[in-house]
Amino acid sequence: MTANPYDVDAAAPGSEHTLLGYAAASAAVPVSGARLDLPYGPDPDERLDLHLPDGTPRGTVVFFHGGYWRGGAKEQRRFMAPAYAAAGLAWVNVEYPLAPRVTLRDIVASAHRAVAWVAAQAATFAPGRPLVLTGNSAGAHLAAVGAAGGIRVDAVVALSGLYDLRPLVGTPQGDAIGLDANAAVASSPLLAPTPTDVPFLLAVGGAETDAFVEQTFAFYRHRRGKGASDTLLVPARHDHFSIIADLAVPASPVFQAAAFVS
């Protein structure tokens, strides 16, 4: 337990090495066949990469990176693309504007625009096929709010997410993005309707801080109480950063949920 339960770096001493590994693996992914930096909104950072498999995709997976809404980049998570292509899926890697240049409400609006853009385009390259939203940490938050933006999705796979932002008000993480009480309430999936007929897989590493574990458990309990048929997963070996790798491991439950493996 760290003094600040939302200080993920202090709770995972090997995080820098883990993130460098993701970046190196991402840099090695060929992009000659991908469609890069496609605009989905008016902000210059509202861009996404579309990786298509051979043939007609049997579904589309959208990924939002983490970074406490103020850091990270889609290019550092490209390592996931080959696994989804091999599974016959289109994989969409989303970039979004970051705080403090924009507010959290702006970032949530960007997530809604990204999902709407992908859904419209998927009607041409994967018509009638499942659309799944994924993400880790702040990206898990955006996947959850993205599912509540009025566009029908078929599943959400959220890793180490933040679903009730009220405890972040007054913390270094909240202060860094200008989070106040009103924005925390308005942007919390726990406090807003999320579609209970869409299955969520909610995962959190067993080696994460108590705060992140409780965030996931509370959101799971809330949605199950509303009638959702969600799945809770707590892999004991994972911390806040190592769990991301499972989104690219075909044998992992989180990949299988994202890839719509029955």
Accessible surface in RSA format (square Angstrom, percent):
REM  Atomic radii and reference values for relative SASA: ProtOr
REM  Chains: A
REM  Algorithm: Lee & Richards
REM  Probe-radius: 1.40
REM  Slices: 20
REM RES _ NUM      All-atoms   Total-Side   Main-Chain    Non-polar    All polar
REM                ABS   REL    ABS   REL    ABS   REL    ABS   REL    ABS   REL
RES MET A   1   165.85  85.9  82.97  54.9  82.89 197.4  87.91  74.7  77.95 103.3
RES THR A   2    27.97  19.9  18.30  18.6   9.67  23.0  24.95  33.5   3.02   4.6
RES ALA A   3   117.41 108.0  68.88 106.3  48.54 110.4  82.58 116.3  34.83  92.3
RES ASN A   4    32.79  22.6  28.49  27.5   4.30  10.3  26.40  63.5   6.39   6.2
RES PRO A   5    38.33  27.9  38.33  34.9   0.00   0.0  38.33  31.6   0.00   0.0
RES TYR A   6    13.52   6.3  13.52   7.7   0.00   0.0   7.29   5.5   6.23   7.7
RES ASP A   7    44.67  31.3  44.16  44.0   0.51   1.2   2.24   5.3  42.43  42.3
RES VAL A   8    12.91   8.5  11.95  10.8   0.97   2.3  12.32  10.7   0.59   1.6
RES ASP A   9    86.60  60.7  80.19  79.8   6.41  15.2  28.24  66.5  58.36  58.2
RES ALA A  10    59.67  54.9  29.30  45.2  30.37  69.1  41.95  59.1  17.72  46.9
RES ALA A  11    30.83  28.3   9.07  14.0  21.76  49.5  14.17  20.0  16.66  44.1
RES ALA A  12     2.65   2.4   0.90   1.4   1.76   4.0   2.60   3.7   0.06   0.1
RES PRO A  13   128.75  93.8  93.46  85.2  35.29 128.3 102.26  84.4  26.50 164.7
RES GLY A  14    42.54  52.5   0.00   N/A  42.54  52.5  36.01  98.8   6.53  14.6
RES SER A  15     9.58   8.1   9.06  12.1   0.52   1.2   0.52   1.1   9.06  12.7
RES GLU A  16   128.10  73.5 124.23  94.0   3.87   9.2  46.87  90.7  81.24  66.3
RES HIS A  17   147.88  80.8 143.89 100.0   3.99  10.2  94.85  97.8  53.03  61.7
RES THR A  18    33.82  24.1  26.99  27.4   6.83  16.3  14.57  19.6  19.25  29.1
RES LEU A  19    54.85  30.5  52.09  37.3   2.76   6.9  52.43  36.8   2.42   6.5
RES LEU A  20   111.66  62.2 107.50  76.9   4.15  10.4 108.06  75.9   3.60   9.7
RES GLY A  21    38.86  47.9   0.00   N/A  38.86  47.9  33.38  91.6   5.48  12.3
RES TYR A  22    18.33   8.6  18.23  10.4   0.09   0.2  17.60  13.2   0.72   0.9
RES ALA A  23    35.83  32.9  30.88  47.7   4.95  11.3  31.57  44.5   4.25  11.3
RES ALA A  24    66.44  61.1  51.28  79.1  15.16  34.5  59.71  84.1   6.73  17.8
RES ALA A  25    47.84  44.0  35.57  54.9  12.28  27.9  44.10  62.1   3.74   9.9
RES SER A  26     1.08   0.9   0.27   0.4   0.81   1.9   0.33   0.7   0.74   1.0
RES ALA A  27    89.15  82.0  50.36  77.7  38.78  88.2  61.54  86.7  27.61  73.1
RES ALA A  28    81.96  75.4  49.31  76.1  32.65  74.3  61.58  86.7  20.39  54.0
RES VAL A  29    19.41  12.8  10.97   9.9   8.44  20.3  12.57  10.9   6.84  18.6
RES PRO A  30   109.25  79.6  86.58  78.9  22.66  82.4  98.15  81.0  11.10  69.0
RES VAL A  31    50.23  33.1  43.35  39.2   6.88  16.6  43.65  37.9   6.58  17.8
RES SER A  32   117.62  99.4  74.66  99.6  42.96  99.0  59.08 125.8  58.54  82.0
RES GLY A  33    70.08  86.4   0.00   N/A  70.08  86.4  42.16 115.7  27.92  62.5
RES ALA A  34    20.08  18.5   1.51   2.3  18.58  42.3   2.65   3.7  17.43  46.2
RES ARG A  35   123.62  51.9 117.45  59.9   6.17  14.7  36.76  50.2  86.86  52.6
RES LEU A  36    66.70  37.1  44.95  32.2  21.75  54.7  44.95  31.6  21.75  58.5
RES ASP A  37    66.92  46.9  54.89  54.6  12.02  28.4  17.29  40.7  49.63  49.5
RES LEU A  38    44.65  24.9  44.65  31.9   0.00   0.0  44.65  31.4   0.00   0.0
RES PRO A  39    92.23  67.2  84.23  76.8   7.99  29.1  84.34  69.6   7.89  49.0
RES TYR A  40    14.42   6.7   0.07   0.0  14.36  37.4   2.85   2.1  11.57  14.3
RES GLY A  41    22.09  27.2   0.00   N/A  22.09  27.2  10.92  30.0  11.17  25.0
RES PRO A  42   121.61  88.6  84.08  76.6  37.52 136.4  96.70  79.8  24.90 154.8
RES ASP A  43    29.97  21.0  21.66  21.6   8.31  19.7  14.23  33.5  15.75  15.7
RES PRO A  44   102.94  75.0  84.51  77.0  18.44  67.0  97.52  80.5   5.43  33.7
RES ASP A  45    45.02  31.5  45.02  44.8   0.00   0.0   2.98   7.0  42.04  41.9
RES GLU A  46     0.45   0.3   0.09   0.1   0.36   0.9   0.00   0.0   0.45   0.4
RES ARG A  47    62.18  26.1  62.18  31.7   0.00   0.0  26.52  36.2  35.66  21.6
RES LEU A  48     0.00   0.0   0.00   0.0   0.00   0.0   0.00   0.0   0.00   0.0
RES ASP A  49     0.00   0.0   0.00   0.0   0.00   0.0   0.00   0.0   0.00   0.0
RES LEU A  50     2.64   1.5   2.33   1.7   0.31   0.8   2.33   1.6   0.31   0.8
RES HIS A  51    14.33   7.8  13.04   9.1   1.29   3.3   6.66   6.9   7.67   8.9
RES LEU A  52    55.76  31.1  30.81  22.0  24.95  62.7  30.81  21.6  24.95  67.1
RES PRO A  53    13.86  10.1   1.19   1.1  12.67  46.1   3.92   3.2   9.93  61.7
RES ASP A  54   149.26 104.6 123.06 122.5  26.20  62.0  42.45  99.9 106.81 106.5
RES GLY A  55    64.91  80.1   0.00   N/A  64.91  80.1  42.70 117.2  22.21  49.7
RES THR A  56    87.26  62.1  59.91  60.7  27.35  65.2  25.95  34.9  61.31  92.7
RES PRO A  57     5.50   4.0   5.50   5.0   0.00   0.0   5.50   4.5   0.00   0.0
RES ARG A  58    90.76  38.1  85.48  43.6   5.29  12.6  53.35  72.9  37.41  22.7
RES GLY A  59     0.49   0.6   0.00   N/A   0.49   0.6   0.49   1.3   0.00   0.0
RES THR A  60     1.74   1.2   1.06   1.1   0.68   1.6   0.49   0.7   1.24   1.9
RES VAL A  61     0.63   0.4   0.63   0.6   0.00   0.0   0.63   0.5   0.00   0.0
RES VAL A  62     0.12   0.1   0.12   0.1   0.00   0.0   0.12   0.1   0.00   0.0
RES PHE A  63     0.19   0.1   0.19   0.1   0.00   0.0   0.19   0.1   0.00   0.0
RES PHE A  64     0.10   0.0   0.10   0.1   0.00   0.0   0.10   0.1   0.00   0.0
RES HIS A  65     1.22   0.7   1.22   0.9   0.00   0.0   1.22   1.3   0.00   0.0
RES GLY A  66     5.44   6.7   0.00   N/A   5.44   6.7   3.61   9.9   1.84   4.1
RES GLY A  67    31.11  38.4   0.00   N/A  31.11  38.4  23.14  63.5   7.97  17.9
RES TYR A  68    17.42   8.1  16.73   9.5   0.68   1.8  16.73  12.6   0.68   0.8
RES TRP A  69     1.35   0.5   1.35   0.7   0.00   0.0   1.35   0.7   0.00   0.0
RES ARG A  70   100.11  42.0  80.70  41.1  19.42  46.2  19.02  26.0  81.10  49.1
RES GLY A  71    22.89  28.2   0.00   N/A  22.89  28.2  22.89  62.8   0.00   0.0
RES GLY A  72    33.84  41.7   0.00   N/A  33.84  41.7  12.09  33.2  21.74  48.7
RES ALA A  73    27.57  25.3  25.95  40.1   1.61   3.7  25.95  36.6   1.61   4.3
RES LYS A  74     0.69   0.3   0.69   0.4   0.00   0.0   0.00   0.0   0.69   0.7
RES GLU A  75    68.44  39.3  62.34  47.2   6.10  14.5  44.01  85.1  24.42  19.9
RES GLN A  76    75.57  42.3  74.68  54.6   0.88   2.1  14.67  31.2  60.90  46.2
RES ARG A  77    19.92   8.4  19.92  10.2   0.00   0.0   1.10   1.5  18.82  11.4
RES ARG A  78    28.53  12.0  28.53  14.5   0.00   0.0   0.00   0.0  28.53  17.3
RES PHE A  79    28.01  14.0  17.27  10.7  10.74  27.9  17.51  10.6  10.50  30.1
RES MET A  80     0.93   0.5   0.93   0.6   0.00   0.0   0.00   0.0   0.93   1.2
RES ALA A  81     3.77   3.5   3.60   5.6   0.17   0.4   3.60   5.1   0.17   0.4
RES PRO A  82    65.99  48.1  55.66  50.7  10.33  37.5  62.52  51.6   3.47  21.5
RES ALA A  83    16.52  15.2   7.08  10.9   9.45  21.5  13.87  19.5   2.66   7.0
RES TYR A  84     1.20   0.6   1.20   0.7   0.00   0.0   0.02   0.0   1.18   1.5
RES ALA A  85    39.21  36.0  29.24  45.1   9.96  22.7  29.69  41.8   9.52  25.2
RES ALA A  86    94.78  87.2  50.31  77.6  44.48 101.2  63.20  89.0  31.58  83.7
RES ALA A  87    28.87  26.5  11.39  17.6  17.48  39.8  24.56  34.6   4.31  11.4
RES GLY A  88    23.35  28.8   0.00   N/A  23.35  28.8  22.56  61.9   0.79   1.8
RES LEU A  89     3.50   1.9   3.21   2.3   0.29   0.7   3.21   2.3   0.29   0.8
RES ALA A  90     0.00   0.0   0.00   0.0   0.00   0.0   0.00   0.0   0.00   0.0
RES TRP A  91     1.58   0.6   1.58   0.8   0.00   0.0   0.52   0.3   1.06   1.7
RES VAL A  92     0.70   0.5   0.70   0.6   0.00   0.0   0.70   0.6   0.00   0.0
RES ASN A  93     0.00   0.0   0.00   0.0   0.00   0.0   0.00   0.0   0.00   0.0
RES VAL A  94     0.08   0.1   0.08   0.1   0.00   0.0   0.08   0.1   0.00   0.0
RES GLU A  95    10.14   5.8  10.14   7.7   0.00   0.0   6.22  12.0   3.92   3.2
RES TYR A  96     1.52   0.7   0.46   0.3   1.05   2.7   0.46   0.3   1.05   1.3
RES PRO A  97     2.74   2.0   2.74   2.5   0.00   0.0   2.74   2.3   0.00   0.0
RES LEU A  98    42.84  23.9  40.43  28.9   2.41   6.1  40.43  28.4   2.41   6.5
RES ALA A  99     4.05   3.7   0.13   0.2   3.92   8.9   0.13   0.2   3.92  10.4
RES PRO A 100   113.62  82.8  89.61  81.7  24.01  87.3  91.21  75.3  22.42 139.3
RES ARG A 101   138.30  58.1 102.00  52.0  36.29  86.4  82.34 112.5  55.96  33.9
RES VAL A 102    19.40  12.8  14.61  13.2   4.79  11.5  18.39  16.0   1.01   2.7
RES THR A 103    75.70  53.8  74.06  75.1   1.64   3.9  72.40  97.2   3.30   5.0
RES LEU A 104     4.78   2.7   2.22   1.6   2.56   6.4   2.37   1.7   2.41   6.5
RES ARG A 105   120.24  50.5 112.78  57.5   7.45  17.7  51.24  70.0  69.00  41.8
RES ASP A 106    63.38  44.4  61.46  61.2   1.93   4.6  13.48  31.7  49.91  49.8
RES ILE A 107     0.05   0.0   0.00   0.0   0.05   0.1   0.00   0.0   0.05   0.1
RES VAL A 108    21.26  14.0  21.26  19.2   0.00   0.0  21.26  18.5   0.00   0.0
RES ALA A 109    36.83  33.9  33.04  51.0   3.79   8.6  35.95  50.6   0.88   2.3
RES SER A 110     1.20   1.0   1.20   1.6   0.00   0.0   0.00   0.0   1.20   1.7
RES ALA A 111     0.42   0.4   0.14   0.2   0.28   0.6   0.41   0.6   0.01   0.0
RES HIS A 112    60.34  33.0  56.34  39.2   4.00  10.2  41.25  42.5  19.09  22.2
RES ARG A 113    93.39  39.2  88.89  45.3   4.49  10.7  41.77  57.1  51.62  31.3
RES ALA A 114     0.00   0.0   0.00   0.0   0.00   0.0   0.00   0.0   0.00   0.0
RES VAL A 115     1.04   0.7   0.98   0.9   0.06   0.1   1.04   0.9   0.00   0.0
RES ALA A 116    40.41  37.2  35.75  55.2   4.66  10.6  36.02  50.7   4.38  11.6
RES TRP A 117    55.24  22.2  48.36  23.4   6.88  16.2  42.29  22.5  12.95  21.0
RES VAL A 118     0.88   0.6   0.67   0.6   0.21   0.5   0.88   0.8   0.00   0.0
RES ALA A 119    27.63  25.4  16.32  25.2  11.31  25.7  18.51  26.1   9.13  24.2
RES ALA A 120    62.69  57.6  44.35  68.4  18.34  41.7  54.55  76.8   8.13  21.5
RES GLN A 121    69.35  38.8  69.23  50.6   0.12   0.3   1.51   3.2  67.84  51.5
RES ALA A 122    11.03  10.1  10.78  16.6   0.25   0.6  11.03  15.5   0.00   0.0
RES ALA A 123    66.47  61.1  46.76  72.2  19.71  44.8  52.29  73.6  14.19  37.6
RES THR A 124   108.01  76.8  76.78  77.8  31.22  74.4  73.41  98.6  34.60  52.3
RES PHE A 125    30.36  15.2  19.07  11.8  11.29  29.4  26.53  16.1   3.83  11.0
RES ALA A 126     2.86   2.6   0.71   1.1   2.15   4.9   0.71   1.0   2.15   5.7
RES PRO A 127    74.74  54.5  64.58  58.9  10.16  36.9  65.43  54.0   9.30  57.8
RES GLY A 128    89.14 109.9   0.00   N/A  89.14 109.9  44.45 122.0  44.69 100.1
RES ARG A 129   106.06  44.5  88.24  45.0  17.82  42.4  17.08  23.3  88.98  53.9
RES PRO A 130    33.20  24.2  29.89  27.3   3.31  12.0  31.77  26.2   1.43   8.9
RES LEU A 131    11.84   6.6  11.84   8.5   0.00   0.0  11.84   8.3   0.00   0.0
RES VAL A 132     2.56   1.7   2.56   2.3   0.00   0.0   2.56   2.2   0.00   0.0
RES LEU A 133     0.00   0.0   0.00   0.0   0.00   0.0   0.00   0.0   0.00   0.0
RES THR A 134     1.35   1.0   1.35   1.4   0.00   0.0   0.00   0.0   1.35   2.0
RES GLY A 135     0.00   0.0   0.00   N/A   0.00   0.0   0.00   0.0   0.00   0.0
RES ASN A 136     5.38   3.7   5.38   5.2   0.00   0.0   0.00   0.0   5.38   5.2
RES SER A 137     4.90   4.1   4.90   6.5   0.00   0.0   2.25   4.8   2.65   3.7
RES ALA A 138     0.00   0.0   0.00   0.0   0.00   0.0   0.00   0.0   0.00   0.0
RES GLY A 139     0.00   0.0   0.00   N/A   0.00   0.0   0.00   0.0   0.00   0.0
RES ALA A 140     0.00   0.0   0.00   0.0   0.00   0.0   0.00   0.0   0.00   0.0
RES HIS A 141     0.00   0.0   0.00   0.0   0.00   0.0   0.00   0.0   0.00   0.0
RES LEU A 142     0.09   0.1   0.09   0.1   0.00   0.0   0.09   0.1   0.00   0.0
RES ALA A 143     0.00   0.0   0.00   0.0   0.00   0.0   0.00   0.0   0.00   0.0
RES ALA A 144     0.00   0.0   0.00   0.0   0.00   0.0   0.00   0.0   0.00   0.0
RES VAL A 145    13.43   8.8  12.28  11.1   1.16   2.8  13.32  11.6   0.11   0.3
RES GLY A 146     0.46   0.6   0.00   N/A   0.46   0.6   0.00   0.0   0.46   1.0
RES ALA A 147     5.70   5.2   0.00   0.0   5.70  13.0   0.00   0.0   5.70  15.1
RES ALA A 148    44.75  41.1  13.54  20.9  31.21  71.0  18.96  26.7  25.79  68.3
RES GLY A 149    35.14  43.3   0.00   N/A  35.14  43.3   8.05  22.1  27.09  60.7
RES GLY A 150    75.58  93.2   0.00   N/A  75.58  93.2  41.77 114.6  33.81  75.7
RES ILE A 151    57.07  32.5  52.45  39.1   4.63  11.2  54.43  39.2   2.64   7.2
RES ARG A 152   140.62  59.0 120.92  61.6  19.70  46.9  78.15 106.8  62.47  37.9
RES VAL A 153     1.21   0.8   0.37   0.3   0.85   2.0   0.37   0.3   0.85   2.3
RES ASP A 154    45.52  31.9  41.48  41.3   4.04   9.6   1.95   4.6  43.57  43.4
RES ALA A 155     8.04   7.4   8.04  12.4   0.00   0.0   8.04  11.3   0.00   0.0
RES VAL A 156     0.57   0.4   0.00   0.0   0.57   1.4   0.00   0.0   0.57   1.5
RES VAL A 157     0.79   0.5   0.79   0.7   0.00   0.0   0.79   0.7   0.00   0.0
RES ALA A 158     0.00   0.0   0.00   0.0   0.00   0.0   0.00   0.0   0.00   0.0
RES LEU A 159     0.00   0.0   0.00   0.0   0.00   0.0   0.00   0.0   0.00   0.0
RES SER A 160     0.03   0.0   0.03   0.0   0.00   0.0   0.03   0.1   0.00   0.0
RES GLY A 161     0.00   0.0   0.00   N/A   0.00   0.0   0.00   0.0   0.00   0.0
RES LEU A 162     0.00   0.0   0.00   0.0   0.00   0.0   0.00   0.0   0.00   0.0
RES TYR A 163     0.93   0.4   0.93   0.5   0.00   0.0   0.87   0.7   0.05   0.1
RES ASP A 164    20.93  14.7  20.92  20.8   0.01   0.0   7.42  17.5  13.51  13.5
RES LEU A 165     0.00   0.0   0.00   0.0   0.00   0.0   0.00   0.0   0.00   0.0
RES ARG A 166   114.83  48.2 104.88  53.5   9.95  23.7  37.81  51.7  77.01  46.7
RES PRO A 167    65.16  47.5  43.36  39.5  21.80  79.3  55.66  46.0   9.50  59.0
RES LEU A 168     0.38   0.2   0.38   0.3   0.00   0.0   0.38   0.3   0.00   0.0
RES VAL A 169    58.35  38.4  40.07  36.3  18.28  44.0  40.07  34.8  18.28  49.6
RES GLY A 170    57.32  70.7   0.00   N/A  57.32  70.7  28.87  79.2  28.46  63.7
RES THR A 171    24.36  17.3  22.49  22.8   1.87   4.5  24.36  32.7   0.00   0.0
RES PRO A 172    90.74  66.1  79.51  72.5  11.23  40.8  85.73  70.8   5.01  31.1
RES GLN A 173    17.75   9.9  16.17  11.8   1.58   3.8   1.16   2.5  16.59  12.6
RES GLY A 174     0.20   0.2   0.00   N/A   0.20   0.2   0.20   0.5   0.00   0.0
RES ASP A 175    92.89  65.1  71.41  71.1  21.48  50.8  30.13  70.9  62.75  62.6
RES ALA A 176    39.28  36.1  19.33  29.8  19.95  45.4  32.03  45.1   7.25  19.2
RES ILE A 177     9.19   5.2   0.75   0.6   8.44  20.3   1.06   0.8   8.13  22.1
RES GLY A 178    60.77  74.9   0.00   N/A  60.77  74.9  36.49 100.1  24.27  54.4
RES LEU A 179    11.28   6.3   0.00   0.0  11.28  28.4   1.29   0.9   9.99  26.9
RES ASP A 180    76.55  53.6  74.39  74.0   2.16   5.1  34.42  81.0  42.13  42.0
RES ALA A 181    62.80  57.7  59.25  91.4   3.55   8.1  60.11  84.6   2.69   7.1
RES ASN A 182   110.30  76.1 104.58 101.1   5.72  13.8  16.15  38.9  94.15  91.0
RES ALA A 183    12.67  11.6  12.67  19.5   0.00   0.0  12.67  17.8   0.00   0.0
RES ALA A 184     0.00   0.0   0.00   0.0   0.00   0.0   0.00   0.0   0.00   0.0
RES VAL A 185    75.25  49.5  71.82  65.0   3.43   8.3  71.82  62.4   3.43   9.3
RES ALA A 186    57.06  52.5  21.74  33.6  35.32  80.4  32.24  45.4  24.82  65.8
RES SER A 187     4.98   4.2   2.23   3.0   2.75   6.3   2.75   5.9   2.23   3.1
RES SER A 188     0.81   0.7   0.00   0.0   0.81   1.9   0.56   1.2   0.25   0.3
RES PRO A 189     1.73   1.3   0.00   0.0   1.73   6.3   1.68   1.4   0.06   0.3
RES LEU A 190    28.44  15.8  24.36  17.4   4.08  10.3  24.36  17.1   4.08  11.0
RES LEU A 191    71.14  39.6  33.56  24.0  37.58  94.5  40.29  28.3  30.85  83.0
RES ALA A 192    38.48  35.4  32.88  50.7   5.60  12.7  36.47  51.4   2.01   5.3
RES PRO A 193   124.81  91.0 106.90  97.4  17.91  65.1 118.80  98.1   6.01  37.3
RES THR A 194    14.72  10.5   3.77   3.8  10.94  26.1   2.32   3.1  12.40  18.7
RES PRO A 195    35.83  26.1  23.38  21.3  12.45  45.3  34.99  28.9   0.84   5.2
RES THR A 196    50.97  36.3  41.64  42.2   9.34  22.3  12.85  17.3  38.13  57.6
RES ASP A 197   100.64  70.5  74.62  74.3  26.02  61.5  50.12 117.9  50.52  50.4
RES VAL A 198     1.53   1.0   1.46   1.3   0.07   0.2   1.49   1.3   0.04   0.1
RES PRO A 199    61.86  45.1  58.87  53.7   2.99  10.9  60.33  49.8   1.53   9.5
RES PHE A 200     2.36   1.2   0.00   0.0   2.36   6.1   0.89   0.5   1.46   4.2
RES LEU A 201    16.55   9.2  14.73  10.5   1.82   4.6  14.78  10.4   1.76   4.7
RES LEU A 202     0.00   0.0   0.00   0.0   0.00   0.0   0.00   0.0   0.00   0.0
RES ALA A 203     0.01   0.0   0.00   0.0   0.01   0.0   0.00   0.0   0.01   0.0
RES VAL A 204     0.00   0.0   0.00   0.0   0.00   0.0   0.00   0.0   0.00   0.0
RES GLY A 205     0.00   0.0   0.00   N/A   0.00   0.0   0.00   0.0   0.00   0.0
RES GLY A 206    38.02  46.9   0.00   N/A  38.02  46.9   9.79  26.9  28.23  63.2
RES ALA A 207    53.40  49.1  32.80  50.6  20.60  46.9  42.48  59.8  10.92  28.9
RES GLU A 208    15.63   9.0   0.52   0.4  15.11  36.0   2.87   5.5  12.76  10.4
RES THR A 209     8.82   6.3   2.56   2.6   6.25  14.9   7.89  10.6   0.92   1.4
RES ASP A 210    91.81  64.3  88.05  87.6   3.76   8.9  24.96  58.7  66.85  66.7
RES ALA A 211    15.44  14.2   5.05   7.8  10.39  23.6  14.34  20.2   1.10   2.9
RES PHE A 212     0.46   0.2   0.46   0.3   0.00   0.0   0.46   0.3   0.00   0.0
RES VAL A 213    37.03  24.4  37.03  33.5   0.00   0.0  37.03  32.2   0.00   0.0
RES GLU A 214    87.06  50.0  86.32  65.3   0.75   1.8  51.42  99.5  35.64  29.1
RES GLN A 215    11.39   6.4   6.35   4.6   5.04  12.0   6.62  14.1   4.77   3.6
RES THR A 216     0.00   0.0   0.00   0.0   0.00   0.0   0.00   0.0   0.00   0.0
RES PHE A 217    62.52  31.3  62.52  38.7   0.00   0.0  62.52  37.9   0.00   0.0
RES ALA A 218    24.72  22.7  21.27  32.8   3.45   7.8  22.09  31.1   2.63   7.0
RES PHE A 219     0.31   0.2   0.19   0.1   0.12   0.3   0.19   0.1   0.12   0.3
RES TYR A 220    46.62  21.8  46.62  26.5   0.00   0.0  22.31  16.8  24.32  30.0
RES ARG A 221   127.31  53.5 116.12  59.2  11.19  26.6  67.77  92.6  59.54  36.1
RES HIS A 222    57.39  31.4  46.09  32.0  11.30  28.9  29.84  30.8  27.55  32.1
RES ARG A 223     1.04   0.4   1.04   0.5   0.00   0.0   1.04   1.4   0.00   0.0
RES ARG A 224   114.18  47.9  98.39  50.2  15.79  37.6  16.46  22.5  97.71  59.2
RES GLY A 225    69.56  85.8   0.00   N/A  69.56  85.8  35.97  98.7  33.59  75.2
RES LYS A 226   136.51  66.6 109.39  67.1  27.12  64.6  57.71  51.9  78.80  83.9
RES GLY A 227    59.43  73.3   0.00   N/A  59.43  73.3  34.10  93.6  25.33  56.7
RES ALA A 228     4.60   4.2   0.00   0.0   4.60  10.5   0.00   0.0   4.60  12.2
RES SER A 229    86.73  73.3  74.12  98.9  12.60  29.0  38.54  82.1  48.19  67.5
RES ASP A 230     7.34   5.1   0.00   0.0   7.34  17.4   0.13   0.3   7.22   7.2
RES THR A 231    71.91  51.1  68.61  69.6   3.30   7.9  39.42  52.9  32.49  49.1
RES LEU A 232    49.76  27.7  25.21  18.0  24.55  61.7  25.21  17.7  24.55  66.1
RES LEU A 233    45.92  25.6  44.78  32.0   1.14   2.9  45.92  32.3   0.00   0.0
RES VAL A 234    59.38  39.1  35.43  32.1  23.96  57.7  35.77  31.1  23.62  64.1
RES PRO A 235    19.06  13.9   8.94   8.2  10.12  36.8  19.06  15.7   0.00   0.0
RES ALA A 236    83.82  77.1  67.13 103.6  16.69  38.0  67.56  95.1  16.25  43.1
RES ARG A 237   173.97  73.0 137.49  70.1  36.48  86.9  79.39 108.5  94.57  57.3
RES HIS A 238    13.73   7.5  13.73   9.5   0.00   0.0  12.58  13.0   1.15   1.3
RES ASP A 239    31.58  22.1  31.08  30.9   0.50   1.2   5.86  13.8  25.72  25.6
RES HIS A 240    10.48   5.7  10.25   7.1   0.23   0.6   8.37   8.6   2.11   2.5
RES PHE A 241    18.62   9.3  18.62  11.5   0.00   0.0  18.62  11.3   0.00   0.0
RES SER A 242    29.86  25.2  28.22  37.7   1.64   3.8  28.51  60.7   1.35   1.9
RES ILE A 243     0.62   0.4   0.62   0.5   0.00   0.0   0.62   0.4   0.00   0.0
RES ILE A 244     1.36   0.8   1.36   1.0   0.00   0.0   1.36   1.0   0.00   0.0
RES ALA A 245    33.44  30.7  32.61  50.3   0.82   1.9  32.61  45.9   0.82   2.2
RES ASP A 246    11.06   7.7  11.06  11.0   0.00   0.0   0.00   0.0  11.06  11.0
RES LEU A 247     0.69   0.4   0.69   0.5   0.00   0.0   0.69   0.5   0.00   0.0
RES ALA A 248    21.26  19.5  10.26  15.8  11.00  25.0  10.26  14.5  11.00  29.1
RES VAL A 249    63.35  41.7  62.62  56.7   0.74   1.8  63.35  55.0   0.00   0.0
RES PRO A 250    80.64  58.8  75.34  68.7   5.30  19.3  75.54  62.4   5.10  31.7
RES ALA A 251    83.84  77.1  60.92  94.0  22.92  52.1  65.54  92.3  18.30  48.5
RES SER A 252     8.64   7.3   3.73   5.0   4.91  11.3   8.57  18.2   0.08   0.1
RES PRO A 253    72.41  52.8  66.69  60.8   5.72  20.8  70.12  57.9   2.29  14.2
RES VAL A 254     1.59   1.0   1.59   1.4   0.00   0.0   1.59   1.4   0.00   0.0
RES PHE A 255     4.91   2.5   4.91   3.0   0.00   0.0   4.91   3.0   0.00   0.0
RES GLN A 256    64.63  36.1  64.43  47.1   0.20   0.5   6.33  13.5  58.30  44.2
RES ALA A 257    30.20  27.8  16.10  24.8  14.11  32.1  26.82  37.8   3.38   9.0
RES ALA A 258     0.50   0.5   0.00   0.0   0.50   1.1   0.00   0.0   0.50   1.3
RES ALA A 259     0.00   0.0   0.00   0.0   0.00   0.0   0.00   0.0   0.00   0.0
RES PHE A 260    91.71  45.9  74.72  46.3  16.99  44.2  80.70  48.9  11.01  31.5
RES VAL A 261    74.89  49.3  51.37  46.5  23.51  56.7  55.33  48.1  19.56  53.1
RES SER A 262   151.58 128.1  83.68 111.7  67.90 156.4  83.59 178.0  67.99  95.3
END  Absolute sums over single chains surface
CHAIN  1 A    10300.4       7567.9       2732.5       6332.3       3968.0
END  Absolute sums over all chains
TOTAL         10300.4       7567.9       2732.5       6332.3       3968.0
